[in-house]
Amino acid sequence: MDWLSLSLFCALNLASADAATKYFLADYSARELVVVRFGTTALILAPLLYLSAPTHIPTPFWYWLAALMPLEILAMWLYMRAISTSPLAQTLPYLAFTPIFATGIGFAVLNERVSSVGFAGIALITAGAWLLNIQHFSARSGWHILAPFTAILHEPGARLMLAVAFIYSITSVLGKGALQYVAPPFFAAFYFFLLAVASLILFSAKQPRLITVIWRRPVPHLLVGITMAAMVVTHLLAIREIEVAYMIAVKRTSLLFGILFGALLFREPHLLRHLSAGLLMVLGVVLIVL
């Protein structure tokens, strides 16, 4: 599979994991969801630790990993705070800025360059993701294009999620840096194992029996874990082949798949309006391919 197919498959699996989480695990706390998503994914990917373990890991890999792990944990902590202090509809849209940030971070760290046409594609995908959610800001800020920007002034969750988008742009670039030294299957398994252990230690401080949540509902957890595992492996395979900003931009088409899941599973309204905004994202993908 080429990087575009891998990125789209990654987006589909991310949307599937989110839909399964919302459909089957709606009564879980944020801490429980983090443990389930990281823990079950790590368990499913665990065989890759044995099957793809390298005979030698170069020393620079550990430097990339040391820089990556604290940022990933910080992003998750900010993410949990954001969704606990503000409505999801007024926080998640800010993740659309990740590919924009990744354009600069990728150039600064990996010397990656995007063409003017490619950047226009990234901008279209970001704009489409933005418009998918702009109606959610109308209650307080009014119906205008700058409403989400004014929301930053009075919604703490919006500011936190914007920080998360920036950190994710860094971790995406650092993750590609680490892939210079190990294969994607091994890195996926090893990285999620570390994330699972770290999140369990962090969240168990206030909830010691948190680990028991993993086998509370095995079938839904398995579905979430499988889709998350497929997402992370395809993410790493794709990002190794193309500039980070391009891959992350295409991955944001998960919002389009999410729209369809929302209409089919949760009877969410405004499907045509959302799909019209999604057309911008599709046009963005076309420009990136060109």
Residue, then its C-alpha position, 0 to 999 in steps of 0.5 A: m500500500d502507498w502512503l495515501s492508502l495507508s493514511l486513509f485506512c489510518a483515518l478510517n480506523l481512528a474514526s472506528a475506534d472513536a465510534a466504538t468508544k462512544y457507542f459501547l463505553a459511553d458510561y466510562s470515565a476519562r481515566e478508564l477510557v485512556v487505560v482501555r484505549f492504551g491498554t488493549t491496544a498494547l495487548i494486541l500489539a504485544p506479539l510484535l515485540y517478539l516478532s519484530a524485535p531488532t537485534h540492536i537498537p541504536t543509541p539515538f533512538w532512545y534520545w528521540l523516545a526520551a523527548l517523545m514520551p513526556l510530551e505524549i503524556l502531557a498531551m494526554w493530560l491536557y486532552m483529558r482536562a480539556i474535555s472535562t472542562s468544556p464541551l467536546a464540540q467546542t474543543l475537538p475542532y482545534l485538533a484541525f490545526t495539527p497539520i498546520f503546526a506540523t508544517g513548521i515543526g517538520f521543517a525545523v526538526l527534519n528539514e521537511r519541505v512542502s510545496s505551495v500546492g501541498f500547503a494549499g491542500i493542508a489548508l483546505i483540509t484544516a478549513g474543512a475540519w474547522l467548518l465541520n464544527i463551527q455551528h457548535f460555537s453559535a450559542r455564545s459567540g454568534w454565527h460567524i466565521l471567527a466564532p471559534f477564535t473568540a471562543i479561545l478567549h473564554e473557553p479554557g478547554a479551547r485553549l487547552m486543546l489548541a495546546v494539544a494540537f501543537i504538542y501532537s504536531i511535535t510528537s508526530v515529527l519526533g515519532k518519525g525521527a525515532l522511525q529512522y532506527v527501528a521498524p514501524p511494527f516494533f515501534a508501535a508495540f513498544y511505544f504503546f506498551l510504554l504509554a499503557v504502563a505510564s498512563l496506568i501508573l499516572f491514573s492509578a494514583k487516585q484510582p488504584r483498582l483502575i487496571t481491572v477496567i480492561w477486562r470489564r467488557p472484553v468484546p467492546h474493548l477488543l473492538v476498540g483495541i483492534t481498530m486502535a492497533a490498526m490505526v497506529v501501525t498504518h500511521l507509522l508506516a505512512i508517516r515514514e514514506i511522506e512529509v509529516a504535514y501531508m500524512i497528518a492532514v490526510k489522517r484528519t479525514s477521520l472526521l469525514f468517516g466520523i460524520l458517517f458513523g455519527a449519522l448511522l449509529f447516533r442519528e446525528p443531524h446536519l449530514l448534508r451540511h457536514l458533507s459539504a464541508g467535508l468536500l473541502m477536505v477531499l479537495g485538500v487530499v487531491l491537492i496533496v496527491l498532486 
